[in-house]
Amino acid sequence: MPSSASSSDSDVYEEMHASSDFQELRRRFRSFVIPWTVAFLTWYLLYVLMSSFAGDFMSTKVIGNINVALIFGLLQFASTFAIAAIYSSYANRQLDPLAARLQSGFEEGGVR
């Protein structure tokens, strides 16, 4: 038999899940994560496909022993860090204030 505290917590969670702030937080998160994930995976697959099927192009030397494949590989690292930095900035501006408002409402025992 559940205790009244867990029942109360469950009610608060359900209320939070149904709140417009929570729905907006989910919408903002998804509107960032889905396009950037698709973009990064497309970029990564391009690298893999080019390495598999365009070997001559990827082995083209650019400067000294540095070839196109090495540049693509390094750009994979750069794009990963760039996306992480962009996400951090986005989360600070768009997600964290809304999450803090939800958290304060939860800690007060109800959602606003």
N, C-alpha and C positions, 0 to 999 in steps of 0.2 A: 504494500500500500504506500503510495507516494506521500511524502510529508507535505505540509502546507507551504514550506519554504520552496521546495522544488516545484510545486504547482504554481506558486506565485512567480518564480523565475521563468517557468514555461510560458505563463501568460505575458510576461514582459517581453520575452523573446518573440512570441507570436505578434504582439503589438508592434514591436520594433520592425519585424519583417514586413508587416503590412503598412508601415508608415511611408509617407511620401519622401521623406529624407533618405530612408534606406533604399527605396527604389531608385531615387536619383543618384545615390552613391554607386549602386550597381550599374546603372546606365552609364555614368561617367567612366567608371573603371573599364567596363566592356568596350566603350567607344574608343578608349585609348589602346587597350591591350590587343584586341582582335586585329585592327588594321596593322599595328606595328609587328605583331607576330607573323601575320601573313606576309608583310613586306620583308621581314628578316628571313623567313623560310624560303621565300622566292629567291632572294639574293643568295642564300646558301645553296639552294638547288642549282642556281645558275653556275655557281662555282664548281659544284660537283659535276654537272653535265658538261661544262666546258673542259674540265680536267679529263673527263672520260672520252668525249667525242671530238674535241678540238685540240688535240695534243700539240699539233704544229703551232697553232696560235699561242697556246699557253706556254710553250717553250721558247717563244720569241724573246730574245734578249733585249732588254731596254737600256740598261746601263751596266757595263761590265758583265758580271755573272748574275745580275738581277734580271729575272725574267717575269713575264706577265703573271704566271702562276704564283710566284712569290708575292707579287704586289696584291693579287686577289686575296691570298691568304692573310696577309697583314691587314688588308682592308676589312676582313672578317672580324679581326680583333678590334679594330678601330670602330667599326659599326656597332659591335656589342657594347663597348664602353659608351659610345655616343647615345645609344638607345637607353642605357641605364641612367645616364645623366639627364636625358630628356624626361624620362619617367619620374625621376626624383623631383625635378622641378615641377612637373605636372601634378604629382601627388601633393607636394607642399602647397600648391596654389588651389587645386580643385578638389582633392579628396580629403586631405587631413582636416580642414575646417569643418566639413560635413561630418566626418567620422567623430571628431571631438564633440560636436553638438549631439550626435547620437549617444556617445558614451556618457556625457553628462546627464542626458535624459534617462539613460538606463540606471546610472548610479543614484539618481533621485527617485528611482522606483517606477518610473513611467516614461513613456516616450512622448516627446512634444510633437 
